[in-house]
């Protein structure tokens, strides 16, 4: 049996929600080159731009666990390599899963999001847990190929092997079909 919320998600007005997870100074500032952050940022910025042009939903998820101990006021900000749009949404989280004890699910439902795309840092932790959280809440969910960063070399290939993935080319095609 299909409930009404699922019917609405699958309808013609379904939006895409793009979750950019933990792309923050505190985690990446001193590891940009080693982790190949610049390449991931290119994919993330391209996809975010495509979605913004078609009034889709872009969400920056910020990890605030332990932030009360920060001495650098810029530490929890988005890295400058990521473009933040005027209408982008910011969600602050305390746990690895961005849906856990936040209003992210309600924000996405209020925006009529049916498909969630996840990108960001770190593949082996917050990206995976947030993807799983989206799936557990009934959202169609995928990772952005090329838009994932990790401290472990094998984590990205593992997550791409074990989880649903989409490419920027597929998103370009999907956006070209939205009027």
C-alpha positions as CSV (number, residue, x, y, z in Angstrom):
1,X,0.0,0.0,0.0
2,X,1.3,3.4,-1.0
3,X,0.6,6.2,1.5
4,X,-0.2,9.8,0.4
5,X,3.2,11.2,1.3
6,X,4.9,8.7,-1.0
7,X,2.4,9.6,-3.8
8,X,3.3,13.3,-3.4
9,X,7.1,12.5,-3.5
10,X,6.7,10.6,-6.7
11,X,4.6,13.3,-8.4
12,X,5.7,15.7,-11.0
13,X,6.4,18.5,-8.5
14,X,9.0,16.4,-6.6
15,X,12.1,18.5,-5.8
16,X,15.7,17.5,-5.4
17,X,17.5,18.2,-2.1
18,X,21.3,18.5,-2.3
19,X,23.0,17.9,1.1
20,X,26.5,19.3,1.3
21,X,27.9,17.7,4.5
22,X,30.6,19.0,6.8
23,X,32.6,20.9,4.2
24,X,34.0,23.1,7.0
25,X,37.3,24.8,7.8
26,X,37.8,22.8,11.0
27,X,37.9,19.5,9.1
28,X,39.5,20.4,5.8
29,X,41.5,23.7,6.0
30,X,44.9,22.0,6.6
31,X,44.2,18.9,4.4
32,X,42.9,20.5,1.1
33,X,45.6,19.1,-1.2
34,X,46.2,15.7,0.5
35,X,42.4,14.9,0.4
36,X,41.9,16.3,-3.1
37,X,39.2,18.6,-1.7
38,X,39.4,21.0,-4.7
39,X,38.2,18.3,-7.2
40,X,35.2,17.5,-4.9
41,X,34.4,21.1,-4.6
42,X,34.2,21.5,-8.4
43,X,31.6,18.7,-8.6
44,X,29.7,20.1,-5.6
45,X,29.6,23.6,-6.9
46,X,28.6,22.6,-10.4
47,X,25.7,20.5,-9.1
48,X,24.6,23.1,-6.6
49,X,24.5,25.7,-9.3
50,X,22.4,23.5,-11.6
51,X,19.9,22.9,-8.8
52,X,19.8,26.6,-7.8
53,X,19.0,27.6,-11.4
54,X,15.9,25.4,-11.2
55,X,14.8,26.4,-7.7
56,X,15.7,23.1,-6.1
57,X,16.9,22.8,-2.5
58,X,20.6,23.2,-1.5
59,X,21.4,22.5,2.2
60,X,24.8,23.0,3.9
61,X,25.0,20.6,6.9
62,X,27.5,21.8,9.6
63,X,28.9,19.6,12.3
64,X,28.7,21.6,15.5
65,X,29.7,18.8,17.9
66,X,32.2,20.3,20.4
67,X,31.9,23.8,18.9
68,X,31.6,25.4,22.3
69,X,35.3,24.6,22.7
70,X,36.3,26.3,19.4
71,X,38.7,29.2,19.7
72,X,38.6,30.1,16.0
73,X,35.3,31.8,15.1
74,X,35.8,30.7,11.4
75,X,36.4,27.1,12.3
76,X,32.8,25.9,11.7
77,X,32.2,28.0,8.5
78,X,32.0,26.4,5.1
79,X,35.3,26.3,3.3
80,X,35.7,29.2,0.8
81,X,36.0,26.7,-2.1
82,X,32.3,25.9,-1.7
83,X,29.8,28.4,-3.1
84,X,27.0,29.2,-0.7
85,X,23.9,30.6,-2.4
86,X,21.7,33.3,-1.0
87,X,18.7,30.9,-0.6
88,X,20.7,27.9,0.6
89,X,19.7,26.4,3.8
90,X,22.0,25.7,6.8
91,X,21.4,22.9,9.2
92,X,23.5,22.4,12.3
93,X,24.0,18.9,13.7
94,X,25.6,17.3,16.7
95,X,25.6,13.7,15.4
96,X,27.0,11.9,12.4
97,X,23.6,11.5,10.8
98,X,22.3,14.9,9.8
99,X,18.7,13.8,10.3
100,X,19.3,12.7,13.9
101,X,17.8,15.3,16.3
102,X,17.6,18.1,13.7
103,X,14.8,19.5,11.7
104,X,16.3,18.4,8.4
105,X,13.6,15.9,7.5
106,X,10.9,18.5,8.1
107,X,12.8,21.1,6.1
108,X,13.0,18.7,3.1
109,X,9.4,17.7,3.4
110,X,8.2,21.3,3.6
111,X,10.2,21.9,0.4
112,X,8.5,18.8,-1.2
113,X,11.9,17.0,-1.7
114,X,11.6,13.4,-2.9
115,X,15.2,12.8,-4.1
116,X,18.2,13.5,-1.8
117,X,21.7,13.8,-3.2
118,X,24.5,13.6,-0.6
119,X,28.0,15.0,-1.0
120,X,30.8,16.2,1.3
121,X,33.1,15.0,4.1
122,X,33.7,12.2,5.3
123,X,32.7,9.3,3.2
124,X,33.2,6.8,6.0
125,X,31.2,8.7,8.6
126,X,28.8,11.6,8.2
127,X,28.2,11.2,4.5
128,X,27.3,7.5,4.8
129,X,25.2,8.0,8.0
130,X,23.3,10.9,6.4
131,X,22.6,8.9,3.3
132,X,21.3,6.1,5.4
133,X,19.2,8.5,7.4
134,X,17.6,9.9,4.3
135,X,16.8,6.3,3.1
136,X,15.4,5.4,6.5
137,X,13.0,8.3,6.2
138,X,11.7,7.3,2.8
139,X,13.6,9.6,0.6
140,X,15.1,8.3,-2.7
141,X,18.8,8.9,-2.0
142,X,22.1,8.8,-3.9
143,X,25.6,10.0,-3.5
144,X,27.2,12.5,-5.9
145,X,30.0,10.8,-7.8
146,X,33.1,12.9,-7.4
147,X,31.7,15.0,-4.6
148,X,32.9,12.9,-1.7
149,X,36.0,13.5,0.5
150,X,37.6,11.1,2.9
151,X,40.7,10.8,5.1
152,X,41.0,7.2,4.0
153,X,41.9,6.3,0.4
154,X,39.7,3.2,0.2
155,X,36.6,4.7,1.8
156,X,35.5,6.6,-1.3
157,X,35.7,3.5,-3.5
158,X,33.9,1.4,-0.9
159,X,31.0,3.9,-0.5
160,X,30.7,4.1,-4.3
161,X,30.7,0.3,-4.5
162,X,28.1,-0.2,-1.7
163,X,25.7,2.7,-2.1
164,X,23.6,4.3,-4.9
165,X,25.5,6.9,-6.9
166,X,24.6,9.5,-9.5
167,X,26.8,11.6,-11.8
168,X,26.7,15.3,-12.5
169,X,25.8,14.4,-16.1
170,X,22.6,12.7,-14.9
171,X,21.7,15.8,-12.8
172,X,22.3,18.0,-15.9
173,X,19.9,15.8,-17.8
174,X,17.3,15.9,-15.0
175,X,17.6,19.7,-14.8
176,X,17.2,20.1,-18.5
177,X,13.8,18.5,-18.2
178,X,12.5,20.9,-15.6
179,X,10.8,23.9,-17.0
